[in-house]
Amino acid sequence: MSLLVIGTAALDSVRTPFGEREEVLGGSAVYFAVAASFFTPVRLVAAIGEDFPEAHLHLLAGRGIDLSGLRRLPGRTFRWRGEYGYDLNEAHTLDTQLNVLERFDAELTDAEAATPYVFLANIDPVLQQRVRRRVRGTRMLAADTMNFWIERQRPDLLAVLRDLDLLIINDAEARMLANQPSLPRAARDILRLGPRALIVKRGEYGVALFGEGGPFAAPALPLEEVADPTGAGDSFAGGLMGHLAACGRHDAATLRQAVIYGSVMASFNVEDFSLSRLLRLTRAEVDERFRHLTALMHFDPIEPARG
Amino acid sequence: MSLLVIGTAALDSVRTPFGEREEVLGGSAVYFAVAASFFTPVRLVAAIGEDFPEAHLHLLAGRGIDLSGLRRLPGRTFRWRGEYGYDLNEAHTLDTQLNVLERFDAELTDAEAATPYVFLANIDPVLQQRVRRRVRGTRMLAADTMNFWIERQRPDLLAVLRDLDLLIINDAEARMLANQPSLPRAARDILRLGPRALIVKRGEYGVALFGEGGPFAAPALPLEEVADPTGAGDSFAGGLMGHLAACGRHDAATLRQAVIYGSVMASFNVEDFSLSRLLRLTRAEVDERFRHLTALMHFDPIEPARG
């Protein structure tokens, strides 16, 4: 089934201990769409400016992504500049230029609003809520957010969370959202806010699923080479939602497999800057790494309890 | 098969956000022995002072632990005082009184030296090395250590690591020992120092195994209630080595199961102060939690690759 993502398209400038890049392709919806494109047809809804390079559009079209939902607006594309220290789990934002994002209204067409799987990537929760109200006949609605919105627009964000099928955030965001240092307690509190399931991304420590389909936990693949963590969370969500949409269901078994596919896509994404690794990836490599993670977690069960 | 542990017996004074205890039973070898006693016969070799309470000896004997290796020396028992903040992953040592540990020579009897499974719990690496040279016909020799010895007695510690079957340390210690922020690289470097396998404990994030039997990784059980993390690492090692000694082998499959049993014992241990939780635990509860962790990590594999 088809999958729609709404979020940002960006030109990112990133510095990590392993290199730097200026004005490269990025944005939450872009990372998501490229990762999901390995699994299912994807519609990408985002605002781009007049300066958004044609070459980037060709790359995305080359992945089979439906770009009819890209809104080219007057002005410059959204820009983000950030850096990472040796603790690659945390991005330090140096500069954000909203540009065309300030005029993006996130109004969906009827066709867009009828997509069965919808992901609200990290973007202003006012826009997420507009999409949430507009979609019709959606089988599964999932969302991401970030610390900025949790701190500054909590009421708008809480409105998004109500009746959400799945919220995907990282551990620091979960603790901040619930105002609770214990992650299992934070998860319990967040599920009370409305989402039927919660996935907590823990970077190099793996991922945990609470609520429907959970509890489930998986370690991350130990990676010797991490070039740039930008987009890891969006790639995770893209792999996860891509697998669910491809299967056309999100029961517990499929959701758990989807978490592993998400981990796989994130693990590839961080191996190079921008979308470079995902854009030279093959589906065979994706499945090979899924099997590698399966082997990494394998142990023999013990006998079931008697009586 | 029987298992010998050499390390500390202590009277601990601990404060956590959830309570405090004065002069309670503790010590690396004591936590290890109690956890291992659920799996196999254990000999406990450690120094105690004239003031070590008889009641503690009765508790340990009640677990079937062989106390003939306890050396009661003139003077006071080793004491440790520490506290934890809300980040329960890190202990802050407030005071250490070596007392009888200063006169403990770690000389084993012939019978002790012939135990097939031997664990060098956290103690001065000079003593660990003395035991390492003395043991005969050992099927498996494993060790733990801590940041203090890595910083202050690196040459002695490096001598312990040579030809060790298994080193069990936490992630901060692994990074410090290898002087390398990336954990997978640190693991690779540590394996070059001699251990055939390395287990890295990551607290609430789980555990990873490198080298023989690896790579293997498992998440920790998400726990809503953590009263006191003291002894978690020693309980982990006790469950792990206890299972290996009970099976009489340490092939890859058994080692992976042992990692899960270690996680189970650590997860129980942190639920109460001192040894309180382990001393009221049953083997049925241990196996029930093993199955719970199995279910927590379960997902359906995908088809193997063709061709």
Interface residues (C-beta under 8 A of the other chain):
Chain A: Y86 D87 P181 S182 L183 P184 R185 A187 R188 R202 E204 Y205 G206 A208 F210 P215 F216 A217 A218 P219 A220 P222 L223 E224 V226 A253 R256 Q257 V259 I260 A284 D287 E288 F290 R291 T294 L296 M297 H298 F299 D300 P301 I302 P304 A305
Chain B: Y86 D87 P181 S182 L183 P184 R185 A187 R188 R202 E204 Y205 G206 A208 F210 P215 F216 A217 A218 P219 A220 P222 L223 E224 V226 A253 R256 Q257 V259 I260 A284 D287 E288 F290 R291 T294 L296 M297 H298 F299 D300 P301 I302 P304 A305
